[in-house]
Amino acid sequence: GDAEFVYQLHRHQWMIYQANAYTVTHDEKYVKSWIEVYGDWLKTFPCPEGKVDKNKNVEWYGLQPAHRVQAQLDIMSYFIQSENFTPEWLSTFLVALSDGVECIRKNYYKETNILITQVESVVSAGILMPEFKKAGEWLNEGTAKITEQVEAQFLGDGVHVELTPGYHIEAVYACNKLYNMAQVNNKVGYFPTNYVGLLKKAARFVMDITYPDYSFDNFNDTGASSWTKSVLLGNFRRYMAMFPDDKEIAWMATEGKQGKTPEDLIQLYKDGGYYMLRSKWASDAIMMVVKNNNNPKNYVHCQPDNGTFSLYRDGRNFLPDAGFFTYGGDKESDNLRKSYRATTMHNTMTKNSATIADGYMNGKFLLQESKGNIDVLVTENKSYGDLTHRRAIFFVNKTFFVLVDEGYDAGKTTPVVDVTFNLGNAPKVVVDEADKENFQYGAYTKFDDNNNMQFKTFVETNSGYVA
C-alpha cells in the first residue's frame, strides 16, 4: 500500500513536470504524452462507486484522489491552449475531475492531515471550477469541513493533533492556501469570521520551533530535509500576509528587515508537548527544543521518544533527532523504520533499552520558572508500566544546560534504566572516559570552526551502574 501510494504520487508529480516543460518549450510531445498516459490510466483504473476498498482500489483511496484532483486543476491551465487539447479530451478530462471530487466526498477520512488534504481538493475544485453544476455544493461542504477541521485538528495551543511539525506546517499551508484562493476569487464569505484567528497560534508554533538558521528538526515523522530555508521563508511570508498585525511574524518572514524582534525566549506548548528554550533571537543563539508529547490516541506519526530534545548552537544542531528514515512498504524498509523510531535512537530514558509502547506517550508539563540567571523546565512521562521518567532542565546563564533525570516507580520494582544521547556527525565526536573511575563519562565535539560542545554524565548512586 505505501509503495503503491508513493508510485502514484510520483506519477502525478511527473505530469506536472510535463506541463512545466510544455509551457517553456511549447513542444506538443509533452501534451501528447500526458494525454496518452493519463487516458490509459483512466481506462485501467476506473473510478469506483461508493466506498473505496483500499485493498482493491488503492489508487482511489486516501490522499491519492486528493492529490490527483489538485494536479488536474494545475495541469489544465498549462495544457488548455494546446491544439491537442480537443473538445473530446476536455470532456474526458472534466468527467474524470468531477469523478475524483465525488470519490473524495464519499470517502472522507475521520480526521488527520489526510482529511485536510481531501477537503482542500474539494474546496479548490469548487472555487476554481464554478462551471460544474455541483461547484456550489463542493464549496459549501468543503468550507464548512475545513473550518470544522481547523477547530478540531489544532490543539488549544495551536499544535496539530498528529504532533509532527512537518505535517503541522502542511496543514497550516492548506488552510491558508484555501483562504487566499477564496480572497482572489471573491469567495471569502464562505468562511466564518473566526477562521483566520484559529490559524494564528498554529503559525506561531512554526515560528517558535524553527531554528535560527531557518531549519527544522526531524521530530516524529518530519522530513527535515524537505523544509529548507527558502521553503520555510515562503511559509512565513504567507503568515505575514495573513496576520499583518503580528510584527514578530513579519520579523521572521523578512529575516529581521521588517517587524519587531521576538521578545519571549521560552515557549511552552503544553497541549502538544513542545518546549523551546533559547538564549536570544539571533543566528548564533543557543536553542533547545524539548519534546514530551501528549499522544493518547497513538497517532502513527508521533514517535515513542517522550523526554527527548535537540540542541542547536550557532548554525549547528549537536543532537539532531533521528527522524523516520522511511515509511516502510516491504519487510526491509519496515525494519529500518522501526529501528529509527526506537526510543534508544533518541535523547531520553528507557527501561532496559525497550521502546516505549502505545498508550505510554502522555507527556506532562510540571514546571517552568526563571529565577536570576537560571531558567527551569520540568516535564515527565510514564514511559512504561513500572517506570516514570522525570526530566528537569536548567538553562544556566543562557550558556549551558544541566539535565536531571529521575526514573521512579510507584510500586516495589526497581527497573534498570538507560539514558541515551545521540550526537550527530559521529566522526567529529570524541569520547571522554578520563574520569570513569568516578562513574563520569562524556564526549565532546571537535569541529574545525571552534563551534563545539561538551557533554558529561554524572550519577547520584553507582549501585547497579554499568557504563
Salt bridges, closest charged atoms under 4 A:
GLU102 OE2 - ARG105 NH1 2.98
GLU102 OE1 - LYS134 NZ 3.35
GLU111 OE1 - LYS297 NZ 3.76
GLU120 OE2 - LYS177 NZ 3.16
GLU137 OE2 - ARG105 NH2 2.90
GLU141 OE2 - ARG105 NE 2.93
ASP221 OD2 - HIS301 ND1 2.88
ASP221 OD2 - ARG337 NH2 2.81
ASP246 OD2 - LYS200 NZ 3.57
ASP246 OD2 - ARG204 NH1 3.11
GLU248 OE1 - ARG204 NH2 2.71
GLU255 OE1 - LYS229 NZ 2.77
GLU263 OE2 - LYS260 NZ 3.14
ASP284 OD1 - LYS280 NZ 3.12
ASP305 OD1 - LYS291 NZ 2.26
ASP305 OD2 - HIS346 NE2 3.34
ASP321 OD1 - HIS346 NE2 3.73
ASP375 OD2 - LYS398 NZ 2.79
GLU380 OE1 - ARG390 NE 2.95
ASP386 OD1 - LYS351 NZ 2.94
ASP405 OD1 - HIS389 NE2 2.73
ASP405 OD1 - ARG391 NE 2.64
ASP432 OD2 - LYS456 NZ 3.76
GLU433 OE1 - LYS436 NZ 3.94
ASP449 OD2 - ARG316 NH2 2.97
